[in-house]
Amino acid sequence: MSEIHFIVEEAPEGGYVARAVGADIVTEADDLPSLHSQVRDAVHCHFDEGKLPGLIRLHITREEVLAA
């Protein structure tokens, strides 16, 4: 695997939740710099040596609601 993708959403209680696409990896953090570290750690824990993806892509989404 050359790269792994994560969908990142803002958590309702604050912070961020990242879910991998195609792998059973979920992690969360209070801010984006912490999330970067948590995602790297989770990927290293999930994959065996020699199987680590070369890139981690984060697709960050944010929902906003506006009054009409």
Backbone as ProteinMPNN parsed JSONL, in Angstrom:
{"seq_chain_A": "MSEIHFIVEEAPEGGYVARAVGADIVTEADDLPSLHSQVRDAVHCHFDEGKLPGLIRLHITREEVLAA", "coords_chain_A": {"N_chain_A": [[0.854, -1.174, 0.0], [0.69, 2.114, -0.969], [-0.3, 4.501, -0.006], [-2.525, 5.801, 2.544], [-5.82, 6.793, 3.268], [-7.612, 9.143, 5.231], [-10.698, 10.192, 6.574], [-11.522, 13.139, 8.055], [-13.344, 14.603, 10.617], [-14.964, 17.265, 12.425], [-15.499, 16.79, 15.829], [-18.568, 16.541, 17.691], [-18.361, 17.274, 20.399], [-16.118, 18.755, 20.407], [-12.783, 19.063, 19.086], [-11.278, 16.574, 16.895], [-12.076, 13.779, 14.772], [-10.671, 11.035, 13.165], [-11.07, 8.756, 10.556], [-9.996, 5.9, 8.925], [-10.047, 5.053, 5.457], [-10.894, 2.045, 4.152], [-9.459, 0.61, 6.01], [-9.408, -0.574, 9.385], [-9.116, 1.749, 11.286], [-9.364, 4.206, 13.68], [-9.082, 7.337, 15.175], [-8.662, 10.082, 17.503], [-8.363, 13.583, 18.428], [-7.633, 16.682, 20.169], [-6.8, 18.912, 18.704], [-5.549, 19.902, 15.425], [-2.64, 19.604, 15.045], [-2.096, 17.695, 17.067], [-3.734, 15.657, 16.175], [-2.434, 14.892, 13.816], [-0.164, 13.636, 14.873], [-1.416, 11.555, 16.319], [-2.662, 10.108, 14.248], [-0.431, 9.249, 12.738], [0.773, 7.592, 14.694], [-1.267, 5.673, 15.059], [-1.34, 4.489, 12.511], [1.227, 3.363, 12.388], [0.963, 1.482, 14.434], [-1.0, -0.18, 13.381], [-0.069, -1.374, 10.994], [2.32, -3.854, 9.902], [5.955, -4.001, 10.049], [7.534, -2.947, 7.075], [5.179, -2.968, 5.674], [4.038, -0.542, 5.92], [2.247, 2.319, 4.749], [3.451, 4.775, 2.423], [2.503, 7.37, 2.369], [0.208, 9.446, 4.164], [-2.973, 10.546, 3.797], [-5.111, 13.183, 4.663], [-8.415, 13.965, 4.618], [-10.138, 16.642, 5.319], [-13.162, 17.556, 6.654], [-15.789, 19.911, 7.208], [-18.718, 20.94, 8.73], [-21.151, 23.434, 8.31], [-23.864, 25.367, 9.426], [-26.257, 27.568, 8.255], [-28.523, 30.217, 8.87], [-31.479, 30.686, 7.003]], "CA_chain_A": [[0.0, 0.0, 0.0], [1.545, 3.29, -1.06], [-0.854, 5.566, 0.83], [-3.763, 5.528, 3.25], [-6.663, 7.988, 3.344], [-8.456, 9.325, 6.408], [-11.724, 11.232, 6.576], [-11.441, 13.83, 9.345], [-14.512, 15.443, 10.901], [-14.991, 17.899, 13.733], [-16.339, 16.054, 16.775], [-19.588, 17.415, 18.289], [-17.916, 17.761, 21.708], [-14.873, 19.487, 20.183], [-11.69, 18.238, 18.588], [-11.397, 15.948, 15.582], [-12.082, 12.327, 14.674], [-10.149, 10.588, 11.866], [-11.399, 7.366, 10.228], [-9.312, 5.451, 7.72], [-10.84, 4.467, 4.387], [-10.364, 0.749, 3.761], [-8.745, -0.027, 7.127], [-10.102, -0.367, 10.659], [-8.327, 2.663, 12.12], [-10.082, 5.409, 14.106], [-8.382, 8.035, 16.251], [-9.188, 11.428, 17.736], [-7.47, 14.512, 19.12], [-8.227, 17.985, 20.453], [-6.438, 19.897, 17.68], [-4.973, 19.282, 14.228], [-1.279, 19.088, 15.239], [-2.191, 16.467, 17.862], [-4.335, 14.638, 15.323], [-1.374, 14.411, 12.926], [0.634, 12.7, 15.66], [-2.252, 10.392, 16.639], [-2.861, 9.345, 13.016], [0.834, 8.562, 12.459], [0.933, 6.53, 15.679], [-2.254, 4.628, 14.769], [-0.907, 3.788, 11.289], [2.393, 2.535, 12.75], [0.474, 0.364, 15.247], [-1.878, -1.038, 12.585], [0.651, -2.089, 9.934], [3.583, -4.5, 10.231], [7.151, -3.449, 9.411], [7.597, -3.225, 5.653], [3.839, -2.823, 5.083], [3.564, 0.822, 6.176], [2.069, 3.165, 3.565], [4.409, 5.87, 2.319], [1.81, 8.643, 2.578], [-1.076, 9.491, 4.87], [-3.773, 11.682, 3.309], [-6.225, 13.565, 5.516], [-9.466, 14.746, 3.962], [-10.772, 17.308, 6.464], [-14.471, 18.122, 6.329], [-16.384, 20.735, 8.257], [-20.103, 21.26, 8.43], [-21.645, 24.706, 8.824], [-25.301, 25.566, 9.223], [-26.58, 28.988, 8.172], [-29.951, 30.548, 8.856], [-31.913, 31.101, 5.671]], "C_chain_A": [[0.899, 1.236, 0.0], [1.015, 4.461, -0.239], [-2.147, 5.109, 1.477], [-4.507, 6.851, 3.404], [-7.478, 7.97, 4.633], [-9.472, 10.42, 6.134], [-11.715, 11.838, 7.972], [-12.652, 14.737, 9.482], [-14.339, 16.103, 12.256], [-15.939, 17.105, 14.623], [-17.343, 17.011, 17.409], [-19.147, 18.018, 19.625], [-16.614, 18.555, 21.621], [-13.767, 18.541, 19.751], [-12.02, 17.629, 17.244], [-11.385, 14.435, 15.708], [-11.625, 11.967, 13.267], [-10.465, 9.107, 11.695], [-10.727, 7.004, 8.911], [-10.313, 4.87, 6.728], [-10.172, 3.155, 3.994], [-9.539, 0.042, 4.819], [-9.508, 0.298, 8.41], [-9.245, 0.46, 11.606], [-9.188, 3.891, 12.396], [-9.27, 6.033, 15.232], [-8.957, 9.434, 16.38], [-8.171, 12.258, 18.499], [-8.175, 15.849, 19.29], [-7.94, 19.04, 19.398], [-5.73, 19.186, 16.521], [-3.52, 18.821, 14.403], [-1.263, 17.781, 16.049], [-2.784, 15.335, 17.036], [-3.299, 14.057, 14.361], [-0.534, 13.354, 13.647], [-0.14, 11.417, 15.955], [-2.449, 9.504, 15.41], [-1.583, 8.58, 12.666], [1.033, 7.376, 13.399], [-0.011, 5.368, 15.383], [-1.853, 3.822, 13.532], [0.278, 2.872, 11.601], [1.974, 1.33, 13.584], [-0.306, -0.649, 14.4], [-1.117, -1.917, 11.594], [1.948, -2.692, 10.456], [4.732, -3.776, 9.543], [7.18, -3.854, 7.937], [6.27, -3.085, 4.936], [3.279, -1.423, 5.269], [3.354, 1.582, 4.872], [3.085, 4.312, 3.59], [3.807, 7.228, 2.615], [0.54, 8.433, 3.378], [-1.794, 10.731, 4.369], [-4.931, 11.92, 4.26], [-7.186, 14.419, 4.705], [-10.295, 15.342, 5.089], [-12.065, 17.962, 6.006], [-14.988, 18.923, 7.509], [-17.796, 21.098, 7.822], [-20.467, 22.59, 9.071], [-23.124, 24.816, 8.502], [-25.551, 27.073, 9.27], [-28.084, 29.175, 8.233], [-30.318, 31.069, 7.472], [-32.405, 32.523, 5.657]], "O_chain_A": [[1.763, 1.384, 0.864], [1.788, 5.323, 0.181], [-2.785, 4.159, 1.023], [-3.899, 7.895, 3.639], [-7.967, 6.926, 5.065], [-9.149, 11.447, 5.538], [-11.884, 11.126, 8.962], [-12.955, 15.533, 8.593], [-13.655, 15.574, 13.132], [-17.056, 16.785, 14.216], [-17.016, 18.174, 17.644], [-19.517, 19.147, 19.947], [-16.071, 18.979, 22.642], [-13.825, 17.343, 20.029], [-12.915, 18.092, 16.537], [-10.774, 13.875, 16.618], [-12.124, 12.52, 12.288], [-10.169, 8.297, 12.573], [-10.87, 7.709, 7.911], [-11.309, 4.265, 7.123], [-9.022, 3.147, 3.556], [-8.975, -1.02, 4.554], [-10.173, 1.33, 8.499], [-8.718, -0.049, 12.595], [-9.681, 4.538, 11.472], [-8.822, 5.334, 16.14], [-9.652, 9.917, 15.486], [-7.251, 11.732, 19.127], [-9.186, 16.117, 18.641], [-8.735, 19.961, 19.207], [-5.362, 18.017, 16.629], [-3.187, 17.728, 13.946], [-0.496, 16.869, 15.74], [-2.38, 14.181, 17.18], [-3.293, 12.85, 14.118], [-0.233, 12.302, 13.083], [0.411, 10.321, 15.854], [-2.408, 8.279, 15.52], [-1.642, 7.397, 12.332], [1.412, 6.288, 12.965], [0.395, 4.207, 15.446], [-2.012, 2.601, 13.512], [0.325, 1.735, 11.13], [2.57, 0.261, 13.456], [-0.269, -1.848, 14.681], [-1.481, -3.073, 11.38], [2.597, -2.127, 11.336], [4.526, -3.034, 8.582], [6.877, -5.0, 7.605], [6.234, -3.083, 3.706], [2.166, -1.138, 4.827], [4.194, 1.504, 3.975], [3.516, 4.753, 4.655], [4.507, 8.138, 3.06], [-0.114, 7.394, 3.287], [-1.284, 11.844, 4.499], [-5.649, 10.989, 4.624], [-6.813, 15.465, 4.174], [-11.064, 14.635, 5.741], [-12.076, 18.8, 5.104], [-14.662, 18.642, 8.662], [-18.026, 21.511, 6.685], [-20.135, 22.844, 10.229], [-23.573, 24.403, 7.433], [-25.118, 27.761, 10.194], [-28.833, 28.361, 7.694], [-29.551, 31.806, 6.852], [-32.807, 33.027, 4.609]]}, "name": "protein", "num_of_chains": 1, "seq": "MSEIHFIVEEAPEGGYVARAVGADIVTEADDLPSLHSQVRDAVHCHFDEGKLPGLIRLHITREEVLAA"}
